């Protein structure tokens, strides 16, 4: 429904802002309303509560539901007027599984990404495609090969195209938050390394398509670090953890510069983080470079 709505909706400002002060567009509101309407309907009866980048407060939908959904309904809406690819991101948690118990508004506080049961990213471009990961291990170990590559057909149904695998070596780099390189020597050194080694630069400014290409090409690195002058903007609950799960389920790695993002506990619903993800060798290089040049 979101893919269809994007085809026929003008991109206009609606005169309101979301929970984080971001100005909302018509497409943001439509995507948010479509997801919430589904969650609150009989079709979404398994959903206990939802929260969103547009409204970070957990809203109960069905008291007998088991699942908590956190989403960014339309990531990249600021570039949609250029007719570039955008996407949706969904993080899924299950009450009674992986140590998640219902505690109202604080249910996800101090939880880590390993306690998700699934996550999903969807790309709205010339085609509608996506990746879903299912975390079945109760011990918090994300198993490689538990991600599925999806494509939507003309009838609106998704088909599985296989299991994406991210190879350890990369030759594609997507450097986000380039401003951070001005006061973050480690990031500047990484960018210089990628350029000197003749890596291919592919970056659109859309988080979902920039990460999704790593699955399609089976290699690559996306890096969005943070510095004092260019602080982190990506939200753990609505972007970072969902992406971390799909990447690691496909054999890739993720990091905030020090450790896997799946091992970082949520401090509050507006918790923001750096995000580097993709081929394992590149994430190792990033962590080693940041460790060597820290301080």
C-alpha positions as CSV (number, residue, x, y, z in Angstrom):
1,X,0.0,0.0,0.0
2,X,2.9,2.4,0.8
3,X,4.5,1.6,-2.6
4,X,1.2,2.3,-4.4
5,X,0.6,5.5,-2.4
6,X,4.0,6.9,-3.3
7,X,3.2,6.6,-7.0
8,X,0.3,9.0,-6.9
9,X,0.9,11.4,-4.0
10,X,2.4,14.8,-4.3
11,X,5.3,15.6,-2.0
12,X,4.2,18.6,0.0
13,X,4.9,20.0,3.5
14,X,1.9,19.5,5.8
15,X,2.8,22.2,8.3
16,X,3.6,19.8,11.2
17,X,6.6,18.2,12.8
18,X,7.3,14.7,14.2
19,X,8.5,13.8,17.7
20,X,12.1,14.9,16.8
21,X,11.1,18.3,15.2
22,X,11.5,17.1,11.6
23,X,9.1,18.7,9.3
24,X,6.6,16.2,7.9
25,X,5.7,15.7,4.3
26,X,2.4,14.3,2.9
27,X,4.1,11.0,2.1
28,X,5.4,10.7,5.7
29,X,1.9,11.1,7.1
30,X,0.4,8.7,4.6
31,X,3.0,6.0,5.3
32,X,2.6,6.4,9.0
33,X,-1.2,6.2,8.8
34,X,-1.2,3.1,6.6
35,X,1.0,1.2,9.1
36,X,-0.9,2.3,12.2
37,X,-4.3,1.5,10.5
38,X,-3.1,-2.0,9.7
39,X,-1.7,-2.5,13.2
40,X,-5.0,-1.4,14.8
41,X,-7.2,-3.5,12.5
42,X,-8.2,-7.1,12.9
43,X,-5.4,-8.0,10.5
44,X,-2.9,-6.7,13.0
45,X,-4.4,-8.5,16.0
46,X,-1.1,-10.1,16.9
47,X,0.4,-6.6,17.5
48,X,0.5,-5.6,21.2
49,X,2.0,-2.1,20.6
50,X,3.7,0.1,18.1
51,X,5.9,3.2,18.1
52,X,7.4,5.2,15.3
53,X,9.9,7.8,14.4
54,X,6.9,10.0,13.9
55,X,5.6,9.2,17.4
56,X,8.1,7.5,19.7
57,X,5.6,6.6,22.5
58,X,4.5,3.0,22.6
59,X,0.8,2.8,21.7
60,X,-1.2,-0.3,22.6
61,X,-3.2,-1.8,19.8
62,X,-4.4,-5.2,21.0
63,X,-4.0,-6.3,24.7
64,X,-3.7,-9.9,23.7
65,X,-1.1,-9.2,21.0
66,X,2.4,-10.6,21.3
67,X,4.5,-8.3,19.1
68,X,5.9,-4.8,19.4
69,X,6.7,-3.0,16.2
70,X,9.0,0.0,15.9
71,X,9.3,1.6,12.5
72,X,10.5,4.4,10.4
73,X,7.5,4.6,8.0
74,X,9.3,6.4,5.2
75,X,13.1,6.8,5.6
76,X,14.5,9.3,3.1
77,X,11.4,11.4,2.5
78,X,13.6,14.4,2.2
79,X,15.0,13.1,-1.1
80,X,11.7,11.7,-2.5
81,X,10.9,15.0,-4.3
82,X,14.0,14.2,-6.4
83,X,12.3,10.9,-7.3
84,X,15.1,8.9,-5.6
85,X,14.6,5.6,-4.0
86,X,13.3,5.6,-0.3
87,X,12.3,2.9,2.1
88,X,10.6,1.6,5.2
89,X,12.4,0.1,8.3
90,X,10.7,-2.2,10.8
91,X,12.0,-3.7,14.0
92,X,10.0,-6.5,15.6
93,X,10.0,-7.7,19.2
94,X,8.0,-10.5,20.8
95,X,6.7,-10.4,24.4
96,X,7.8,-13.4,26.3
97,X,10.7,-14.1,23.9
98,X,14.4,-13.3,24.1
99,X,13.8,-11.7,27.6
100,X,11.2,-9.1,26.5
101,X,8.4,-8.6,29.0
102,X,5.6,-6.0,28.8
103,X,6.4,-3.0,30.9
104,X,4.4,-0.4,29.2
105,X,6.3,2.6,27.9
106,X,9.6,1.2,29.3
107,X,9.4,-2.2,27.6
108,X,12.3,-1.7,25.3
109,X,14.5,0.3,27.6
110,X,17.9,-1.5,28.2
111,X,17.0,-4.1,25.6
112,X,19.6,-5.0,22.9
113,X,19.1,-5.7,19.2
114,X,19.7,-9.4,19.8
115,X,16.4,-9.5,21.6
116,X,14.5,-8.6,18.4
117,X,12.7,-11.6,16.8
118,X,12.8,-10.1,13.3
119,X,13.4,-7.0,11.3
120,X,12.6,-5.7,7.8
121,X,13.8,-3.1,5.3
122,X,11.9,-2.3,2.1
123,X,13.1,-0.2,-0.8
124,X,10.6,1.7,-3.0
125,X,12.3,2.3,-6.3
126,X,11.6,1.2,-9.9
127,X,10.8,-2.1,-8.1
128,X,9.7,-2.7,-4.5
129,X,12.2,-5.0,-2.9
130,X,13.4,-5.8,0.6
131,X,15.2,-8.0,3.1
132,X,13.8,-9.6,6.2
133,X,15.7,-11.3,9.0
134,X,14.3,-13.8,11.5
135,X,16.2,-14.2,14.8
136,X,15.3,-17.7,16.1
137,X,18.2,-18.3,18.5
138,X,17.2,-17.8,22.2
139,X,20.9,-17.3,23.1
140,X,21.1,-14.0,21.2
141,X,23.4,-15.5,18.5
142,X,22.3,-14.2,15.1
143,X,22.8,-17.0,12.6
144,X,24.1,-16.3,9.2
145,X,21.6,-17.4,6.5
146,X,18.5,-16.3,8.3
147,X,18.0,-13.3,6.0
148,X,15.7,-13.5,3.0
149,X,15.7,-11.3,-0.1
150,X,12.2,-10.2,-1.2
151,X,10.6,-8.8,-4.3
152,X,7.1,-7.5,-4.8
153,X,5.3,-8.8,-7.9
154,X,2.5,-7.1,-9.9
155,X,-0.2,-8.7,-7.7
156,X,1.2,-7.0,-4.6
157,X,2.6,-10.2,-3.2
158,X,6.2,-10.7,-2.1
159,X,8.3,-13.6,-3.3
160,X,11.5,-14.8,-1.8
161,X,14.5,-14.6,-4.2
162,X,16.9,-16.4,-1.9
163,X,19.2,-15.9,1.0
164,X,21.5,-12.9,0.6
165,X,25.1,-13.4,1.8
166,X,27.5,-10.5,2.4
167,X,31.1,-11.4,1.6
168,X,33.9,-10.3,3.9
169,X,35.8,-8.2,1.3
170,X,34.3,-5.0,-0.2
171,X,35.0,-2.7,-3.2
172,X,32.0,-0.4,-2.7
173,X,31.8,2.3,-0.1
174,X,28.9,4.6,1.0
175,X,30.3,7.4,3.2
176,X,27.4,9.2,5.1
177,X,27.8,12.2,7.4
178,X,30.9,13.4,5.6
179,X,31.0,16.5,7.7
180,X,32.2,14.3,10.5
181,X,35.5,13.8,8.6
182,X,36.4,17.4,9.4
183,X,36.9,16.6,13.1
184,X,37.1,12.8,13.1
185,X,40.6,11.8,11.9
186,X,39.8,8.1,11.8
187,X,36.9,8.7,9.4
188,X,39.0,10.9,7.2
189,X,41.7,8.2,7.1
190,X,39.1,5.6,6.1
191,X,37.8,7.6,3.3
192,X,41.3,8.3,2.0
193,X,42.0,4.5,2.2
194,X,38.9,3.6,0.2
195,X,39.7,6.2,-2.5
196,X,43.4,5.2,-2.7
197,X,42.4,1.6,-3.1
198,X,40.1,2.6,-5.9
199,X,36.8,1.5,-4.2
200,X,33.6,2.4,-6.0
201,X,31.7,5.3,-4.4
202,X,27.9,4.7,-4.4
203,X,25.9,6.9,-2.1
204,X,22.4,8.3,-2.6
205,X,21.7,9.8,0.8
206,X,18.8,7.3,1.3
207,X,19.7,5.0,4.2
208,X,17.6,2.0,3.0
209,X,18.8,1.9,-0.6
210,X,22.4,2.6,0.5
211,X,22.3,-0.3,2.8
212,X,20.2,-2.5,0.5
213,X,22.9,-2.4,-2.2
214,X,25.2,-4.3,0.1
215,X,22.8,-7.3,-0.1
216,X,22.4,-7.0,-3.9
217,X,26.1,-6.7,-4.6
218,X,27.0,-9.2,-1.8
219,X,29.6,-6.7,-0.5
220,X,30.2,-3.1,0.5
221,X,30.4,-0.8,3.5
222,X,28.1,1.9,4.7
223,X,29.5,4.2,7.3
224,X,27.7,6.9,9.2
225,X,29.9,7.9,12.2
226,X,29.4,10.6,14.7
227,X,31.6,13.4,16.0
228,X,31.1,16.4,18.3
229,X,30.5,18.7,15.4
230,X,28.4,16.2,13.4
231,X,26.5,14.1,16.1
232,X,24.6,10.9,15.5
233,X,21.2,11.2,13.9
234,X,20.1,7.6,13.3
235,X,17.7,6.3,15.9
236,X,18.4,2.9,17.5
237,X,14.7,1.9,17.9
238,X,13.6,2.9,14.4
239,X,16.5,2.5,12.1
240,X,19.8,1.2,13.6
241,X,18.8,-2.1,15.3
242,X,16.5,-3.3,12.4
243,X,19.3,-2.7,9.9
244,X,21.9,-4.3,12.3
245,X,19.8,-7.5,12.4
246,X,19.3,-7.9,8.7
247,X,23.0,-7.2,8.0
248,X,24.4,-9.7,10.6
249,X,21.8,-12.3,9.6
250,X,23.3,-12.2,6.0
251,X,26.8,-12.7,7.3
252,X,27.9,-9.0,7.5
253,X,29.0,-7.1,10.5
254,X,27.8,-3.9,12.2
255,X,29.5,-1.5,14.6
256,X,29.2,1.8,16.4
257,X,33.0,2.2,16.3
258,X,33.6,-0.1,19.2
259,X,31.3,-3.1,19.1
260,X,28.4,-4.8,17.3
261,X,25.3,-2.6,17.3
262,X,23.3,-5.6,18.4
263,X,25.1,-5.5,21.7
264,X,24.2,-1.8,22.5
265,X,21.4,-1.4,25.0
266,X,18.6,1.1,24.2
267,X,19.0,3.9,26.7
268,X,15.8,5.8,25.8
269,X,13.4,5.9,22.8
270,X,15.3,8.8,21.3
271,X,18.7,7.0,21.6
272,X,20.8,7.8,18.6
273,X,23.9,6.1,17.3
274,X,26.6,5.9,14.7
275,X,26.2,3.1,12.2
276,X,28.7,1.3,10.2
277,X,27.7,-2.0,8.5
278,X,28.5,-4.3,5.6
279,X,31.4,-6.6,4.7
280,X,33.2,-8.0,7.8
281,X,36.7,-7.0,6.8
282,X,35.7,-3.4,6.3
283,X,34.0,-3.2,9.7
284,X,37.1,-4.7,11.3
285,X,39.2,-2.1,9.5
286,X,36.9,0.7,10.7
287,X,37.1,-0.4,14.4
288,X,40.8,-0.8,14.3
289,X,41.2,2.7,12.6
290,X,39.0,4.3,15.2
291,X,40.7,2.6,18.1
292,X,44.2,3.6,16.8
293,X,43.2,7.3,16.4
294,X,40.7,7.7,19.2
295,X,41.3,10.8,21.4
